[in-house]
Amino acid sequence: MSQLPAGELNALAERLNGWSGQITTDTVANLLASAVTATAEIPGDPDGIEDLALACGRVADGLDAAVEALNPVVAKIRESWEGEAADKALDKIDTEREGTETEAETARSTAGILTGLADATRQAHERHGDVHAQLTDLAQRAAALPPDDPATAELVGPAAAALQDAATVYSTLHQDTADATTKLGTVLYGGRSLSELVADTPEGRRSLEEILREYQVAGSSSPQVKFPPEDLADLINPLLEKFGKDIPSSNWNAEELELFRQLRPDEMYTWYRVQQEAYVVSEEQFDLEHTTHSHTDAFRHAYWNARMTQEFGEEWAEAFATAHEQRPTNDMQSEAMDLHNNELGRRIAVQNPDASPEELAQLVTDAVNQGETIVLDGEGRIAYSDQVGHNQTVDPEQHDESVIDHAGSLDTDFDGVRPKGGYPW
């Protein structure tokens, strides 16, 4: 039998309290029978929650051991290696150690919160068993008596008290669960619960909280590198500038580079053209005050993925676009927005295999206008693009990722030059 959804705990507690005030000799039998049915289940698996807590504790212990293992490495480097390279290696180790210590503390804090929730859930289950047994006994006694029997009147007080006790069990578990969720939000999401990172979901649409949870990807463990190397870009770009072109040197991770190197040289150039094209066409379609986390940004990601799907296939496009989001600095909202919009763009391309770039641009524009894409609203929450007005998305001073020339220097045909100043996604 499925358990009562946790979200209904408080509603059930309020219903039980309401029934406790309606108990009379005429209603006691029916209300007790209803209460027995309503309280047959209580959600939560205390043993399962405790297992999760223990697993988090083991993770914390393992991370602590990893930090300790770095100490002799650092000592050895200091003894046998000097110079700039040694300093860089030590800096890298210090960065890794700090990150590992933070992860260990997060895991340990999570374990503590889950342990507390497991204890509270176990207590609620024990109290629920006692209260449900009492309600069942009272209901059976009331069912065997007529309303005008003096013994029926004697059941009214105990029945009301039992209903209030049952309400307390459910409301307490509701509060304990809510408190644990808030604490986990503080640990995992910078002091905000998951529900605070999403706007209200319009009726009939996929839950924004579900999108936030599901459209995430693990961060890359590889260091960011400049690609092309800046010295090579400095050598190539003076030649390209004669043709109004440039190839920007940007930060890449190992996963992106591995996929990019699968392309032939002519395909690599095509990839850069598609990158430029997406940047330029996004501003052509949505000429807004800023291009980060806005409708322009939503269009750019969807269109970029649609064009990559056309040029390199859906599988490669998905792998590359997802690898790009593996940057450890991404916050949850930005990652969910980009991964969702990337997927939408690939789907549009697959569903319209013969579309021209101009036709794809219109299809993606329609998707943005119809609210199929995700943006960040003025409070930094994910929202459907038709829930937020143009230029009403999150403050660009907080989230501007690129330098855009709004004075009209962009060449807006498909051979346009990508503006310098930042990686466009």
C-alpha positions in Angstrom: 0.0 0.0 0.0 1.4 3.4 -0.9 2.0 5.8 1.9 0.4 9.2 2.6 2.3 11.9 0.6 4.4 14.0 3.0 2.8 17.1 1.5 -0.6 16.1 2.9 0.6 15.8 6.5 -0.4 19.3 7.6 -3.8 19.1 5.8 -4.6 15.9 7.6 -3.6 17.3 10.9 -6.0 20.2 10.3 -8.8 17.8 9.3 -8.3 15.8 12.5 -8.4 18.9 14.7 -11.6 20.0 12.9 -13.2 16.6 13.6 -12.2 16.8 17.3 -14.4 19.9 17.6 -17.4 18.3 15.9 -17.6 15.2 18.2 -21.1 14.7 19.6 -23.0 11.5 20.6 -24.6 11.7 17.1 -21.3 12.0 15.2 -18.8 10.1 17.3 -19.1 6.8 15.5 -18.9 8.2 11.9 -16.0 10.6 12.7 -14.0 7.9 14.5 -14.5 5.5 11.6 -13.3 8.3 9.2 -10.3 9.0 11.4 -9.3 5.3 11.5 -9.2 5.3 7.7 -7.5 8.6 7.4 -4.7 7.7 9.8 -4.0 4.2 8.5 -0.7 5.3 7.2 2.1 7.7 8.1 4.9 8.6 5.6 8.7 8.3 6.1 11.1 5.4 6.4 13.3 6.0 9.5 15.6 3.1 8.7 16.1 4.3 5.1 16.8 7.9 6.3 19.3 6.6 8.9 21.0 4.5 6.2 21.4 7.7 4.1 22.8 9.5 7.1 25.4 6.7 7.7 26.4 6.8 4.0 27.0 10.6 4.2 29.0 10.0 7.4 31.2 7.5 5.5 31.7 9.9 2.7 32.8 12.6 5.2 35.2 10.2 6.8 36.6 9.2 3.4 37.1 12.9 2.4 38.8 13.5 5.7 41.2 10.6 5.0 41.9 12.1 1.5 42.8 15.4 3.1 45.1 13.7 5.5 46.8 11.8 2.7 47.8 15.1 1.1 49.9 16.1 4.1 52.9 13.8 3.3 52.7 14.8 -0.3 53.0 18.4 0.6 55.9 17.7 2.9 57.7 15.7 0.3 57.3 18.5 -2.3 58.6 21.1 0.1 61.7 18.9 0.9 62.6 18.0 -2.7 61.2 20.6 -5.1 61.6 24.4 -5.4 60.8 27.0 -7.9 57.7 28.3 -9.7 56.5 24.9 -10.8 56.6 23.6 -7.2 54.7 26.7 -6.0 52.0 26.0 -8.6 51.8 22.4 -7.5 51.4 23.4 -3.9 48.8 26.0 -4.8 46.9 23.3 -6.7 47.1 20.9 -3.7 45.9 23.7 -1.3 42.9 24.4 -3.6 42.1 20.7 -3.8 42.4 20.3 0.0 40.2 23.3 0.7 37.6 22.0 -1.7 37.7 18.5 -0.2 37.4 19.9 3.4 34.3 21.8 2.3 32.8 18.7 0.8 33.6 16.7 3.9 31.9 19.3 6.1 28.9 19.4 3.8 28.6 15.6 4.0 29.0 15.6 7.8 26.4 18.3 8.2 24.0 16.5 5.9 24.5 13.3 7.9 23.6 15.1 11.1 20.5 16.6 9.7 19.4 13.2 8.3 20.1 11.5 11.6 17.8 14.0 13.4 15.1 13.5 10.8 15.4 9.7 11.1 15.0 10.0 14.9 12.0 12.3 14.6 10.4 10.0 12.0 10.9 6.9 14.2 9.3 8.7 17.1 6.4 9.8 14.9 5.8 6.2 13.8 5.8 4.9 17.3 3.3 7.5 18.5 1.2 6.9 15.4 1.0 3.2 16.2 -0.3 4.0 19.7 -2.8 6.7 18.6 -4.1 4.7 15.7 -4.7 1.7 18.0 -6.6 4.0 20.4 -8.7 5.4 17.6 -9.5 1.9 16.3 -10.6 0.8 19.8 -12.8 3.8 20.3 -14.3 3.5 16.8 -15.2 -0.2 17.5 -16.8 0.7 20.8 -18.8 3.6 19.3 -20.0 1.5 16.4 -21.5 -1.0 18.9 -23.5 1.6 20.7 -26.7 3.6 19.8 -26.3 7.4 20.0 -28.7 7.7 22.9 -26.8 5.2 25.1 -25.1 6.9 28.1 -21.9 5.0 27.3 -21.8 6.8 23.9 -21.6 10.2 25.7 -18.7 8.9 27.7 -16.7 8.3 24.5 -17.0 11.9 23.3 -14.2 13.3 25.5 -11.7 10.5 24.8 -12.5 10.5 21.1 -11.9 14.3 20.9 -8.6 13.9 22.8 -7.5 11.0 20.6 -8.2 13.0 17.4 -6.1 15.9 18.8 -3.3 13.5 19.6 -3.4 12.1 16.1 -3.3 15.6 14.7 -0.3 16.4 16.8 1.6 13.4 15.5 1.0 14.4 11.8 1.7 18.1 12.4 4.9 17.4 14.3 6.2 15.2 11.6 5.3 17.8 9.0 7.2 20.5 11.0 10.2 18.2 11.6 10.4 17.3 7.9 10.1 21.0 6.9 12.8 22.0 9.4 15.1 19.3 8.0 14.4 20.5 4.4 15.3 24.0 5.4 18.5 22.9 7.1 19.5 20.9 4.1 18.8 23.9 1.9 21.2 25.9 4.1 23.9 23.3 3.7 23.4 22.5 0.0 21.9 25.6 -1.6 23.5 28.5 0.1 20.8 29.1 2.7 17.8 28.8 0.3 15.5 25.8 0.0 14.9 24.2 -3.4 11.5 25.8 -3.6 12.9 29.2 -3.1 15.0 28.8 -6.3 12.0 28.4 -8.6 9.0 30.7 -9.5 5.5 29.4 -9.2 4.8 26.7 -11.8 1.8 27.7 -14.1 -1.1 25.3 -14.0 -0.7 22.4 -16.4 3.1 22.8 -16.9 6.0 20.6 -15.8 7.0 21.5 -12.2 9.8 24.0 -12.2 11.2 22.4 -9.0 11.4 19.1 -10.9 13.3 20.8 -13.7 15.7 22.4 -11.2 16.4 19.0 -9.7 16.7 17.0 -12.9 18.6 19.3 -15.2 22.0 19.2 -13.3 25.3 17.7 -14.2 28.3 16.8 -12.1 31.2 19.3 -12.2 34.3 18.6 -14.2 37.4 17.7 -12.1 39.7 18.8 -14.9 41.3 22.3 -14.7 40.2 25.0 -17.1 42.6 25.7 -19.9 42.7 28.4 -22.6 41.8 27.1 -26.0 43.1 27.9 -28.5 46.2 28.8 -26.4 46.5 32.5 -26.2 49.8 32.6 -28.0 48.3 30.7 -30.9 45.2 32.9 -31.0 47.5 36.0 -31.0 49.3 34.5 -34.0 46.1 33.5 -36.0 43.8 36.4 -35.3 45.8 39.2 -37.0 45.4 37.2 -40.2 41.7 36.5 -39.6 41.0 40.2 -38.8 41.7 41.0 -42.4 38.6 39.0 -43.3 36.6 40.4 -40.3 36.9 37.3 -38.3 38.5 36.1 -35.1 38.8 33.0 -33.0 38.5 33.8 -29.3 40.7 32.1 -26.7 38.3 30.9 -24.1 38.2 28.6 -21.0 37.6 24.9 -21.8 37.5 21.8 -19.7 39.0 18.4 -20.6 35.7 17.0 -21.6 35.0 19.8 -24.1 38.4 19.5 -25.6 38.2 15.8 -26.0 34.9 16.1 -27.9 36.2 19.1 -30.0 39.2 17.1 -31.1 37.0 14.5 -32.6 36.0 17.0 -35.3 37.9 17.4 -38.5 39.6 20.7 -39.1 36.9 21.9 -41.4 34.3 20.9 -38.8 36.2 22.8 -36.1 35.8 25.9 -38.2 32.1 25.1 -38.8 31.8 24.8 -35.0 33.2 28.3 -34.5 30.9 29.7 -37.2 27.9 28.1 -35.5 29.1 29.6 -32.2 29.4 33.1 -33.7 26.1 32.6 -35.5 24.2 31.7 -32.3 25.6 34.8 -30.6 24.7 37.2 -33.4 21.3 35.8 -34.2 20.3 35.7 -30.5 20.8 39.5 -30.4 19.0 39.9 -33.7 15.9 38.1 -32.3 16.0 39.5 -28.8 17.7 42.9 -28.6 17.6 43.2 -24.8 19.6 45.2 -22.3 21.6 42.2 -21.3 22.3 38.7 -22.6 22.8 36.6 -19.6 20.0 34.5 -18.1 17.5 36.4 -20.2 15.3 35.6 -23.2 18.4 36.3 -25.4 20.3 33.8 -23.4 17.5 31.2 -23.6 17.3 31.7 -27.4 21.1 31.4 -27.8 21.4 28.1 -26.0 18.5 26.5 -27.8 19.6 27.8 -31.2 23.2 26.9 -30.6 22.2 23.3 -29.8 19.8 23.2 -32.7 22.5 24.2 -35.2 25.1 21.9 -33.6 22.6 19.1 -34.0 22.2 19.9 -37.7 25.9 20.0 -38.3 27.3 17.3 -36.0 24.3 15.1 -35.0 22.2 15.0 -31.8 24.5 12.7 -29.8 27.7 14.9 -30.3 25.7 18.1 -29.7 24.3 16.8 -26.5 27.7 15.5 -25.2 29.4 18.8 -26.0 26.7 21.1 -24.6 26.5 19.0 -21.5 30.3 19.0 -21.0 30.3 22.8 -21.3 27.9 22.9 -18.3 30.3 20.9 -16.1 31.9 24.1 -14.8 32.1 23.9 -11.0 31.2 27.6 -10.7 27.7 27.0 -12.2 24.9 27.6 -9.8 21.9 25.3 -9.8 19.5 27.8 -11.5 21.9 28.6 -14.3 22.7 25.0 -14.9 19.1 24.0 -15.0 18.2 26.8 -17.4 21.0 26.1 -19.8 20.6 22.3 -19.9 16.8 22.6 -20.3 17.2 25.1 -23.2 20.0 23.0 -24.8 17.7 20.0 -24.8 14.8 22.0 -26.3 17.0 23.2 -29.1 18.2 19.7 -30.0 14.6 18.5 -30.0 13.5 21.3 -32.4 16.3 20.3 -34.8 15.5 16.6 -34.7 11.8 17.4 -35.3 12.6 19.7 -38.2 15.5 18.0 -40.0 15.1 20.0 -43.2 14.8 23.5 -41.6 17.1 26.2 -42.8 19.0 28.2 -40.2 16.5 31.0 -40.6 13.6 28.6 -40.1 15.3 27.2 -37.0 15.7 30.7 -35.7 12.0 31.3 -36.1 11.1 28.0 -34.4 13.3 28.8 -31.4 12.0 32.4 -31.2 8.4 30.9 -31.1 9.5 28.6 -28.3 10.9 31.4 -26.3 7.8 33.6 -26.8 5.4 30.7 -26.0 7.2 30.0 -22.7 8.9 26.7 -23.6 12.3 27.9 -22.5 13.6 28.7 -19.1 15.0 32.1 -17.9 15.9 33.5 -14.4 13.4 36.0 -13.0 14.3 39.2 -11.2 15.0 37.2 -8.0 17.3 34.7 -9.7 14.7 31.9 -9.8 14.1 29.7 -12.8 10.9 30.5 -14.6 9.2 29.8 -17.9 10.1 32.5 -20.4 6.5 33.7 -20.8 6.3 34.3 -17.0 9.0 37.1 -17.1 8.9 40.2 -19.2 11.7 41.3 -21.4 14.4 43.1 -19.4 12.8 41.8 -16.2 15.1 38.9 -15.8 17.8 38.8 -13.1 19.9 41.9 -12.7 22.7 41.9 -15.3 25.0 43.6 -12.9 24.9 40.4 -10.8 25.1 37.9 -13.7 26.6 39.5 -16.8 28.8 36.9 -18.5 29.9 38.8 -21.6 30.7 42.2 -23.0 28.2 43.2 -25.7 28.5 46.1 -28.0 25.0 47.6 -28.2 26.0 50.4 -30.4 25.2 48.5 -33.5 28.6 47.1 -34.5 27.4 43.6 -34.8 27.0 42.2 -38.3 23.7 40.4 -38.0 23.9 38.2 -41.0 25.0 34.6 -40.5 28.6 35.5 -41.3 28.6 38.0 -38.4 31.6 38.3 -36.2 31.3 37.2 -32.6 31.8 40.1 -30.2 35.0 40.0 -28.2 34.9 40.0 -24.4 33.6 36.7 -23.2 32.5 33.2 -23.8 28.9 33.5 -25.0 27.3 30.7 -23.1 
